[in-house]
Amino acid sequence: DSSEEKARIQDTLLRFCKKDALRLSEARELRNLKDITAKFISEKKCDLSNSNLSNIDENIFIFTHLEVVDLSENFLVKISENIQKLINLKSLILSDNKIENLPNSIGNLTQLENLYLAGNNLSELPKDIIQLQNLKWLSLIDNEKLILTDKQKMWLKSLEEKGCKVLI
């Protein structure tokens, strides 16, 4: 039912805006929920950086129009398989968290151009990450335990050959 979906979206928006998690500085100036909803729906970037998050509200994954999600400088240990629902994502910034592993579904984010994973606790990358062929920037630095498979090393080399900046 679309009215139930609309109510769920509005509830999610209100919770985000109350926490100022979306960095919508103008949210205080918006007078009603309709304006807040319209403002967020038009935004293509969700900045939840440095928000003391230890997990991600699953409702964020209903905003499939997002192109940039910044979750850097938090306390995240894992990322949900539902990340794949963000089909328009071009930049995913997960730097400086405590992420130990990534979901295999990250390989479904085929529009992804920038992936920042620096400063985490990654020991391996998911096997399907090699499906990300449109990357222009990939940062893996400061993941001391990270071990790459031969296939992943070949993938990184092919990305570099296509002009992707790879930082390991």
NORRADA-V13578 format. One record per helix or strand. SS is the DSSP state (alpha for helix, beta for strand). FROM is the first residue (numbers start at 1). LEN is the number of residues. If there is no record, write none. Layout:
BEGIN
SS_FROM_LEN / SS_FROM_LEN
END
This chain:
BEGIN
alpha_2_17 / alpha_25_4 / alpha_33_10 / beta_45_3 / alpha_58_5 / beta_68_3 / beta_78_1 / alpha_81_5 / beta_91_3 / beta_101_1 / alpha_104_5 / beta_114_3 / alpha_127_5 / beta_137_3 / alpha_150_12 / beta_165_3
END
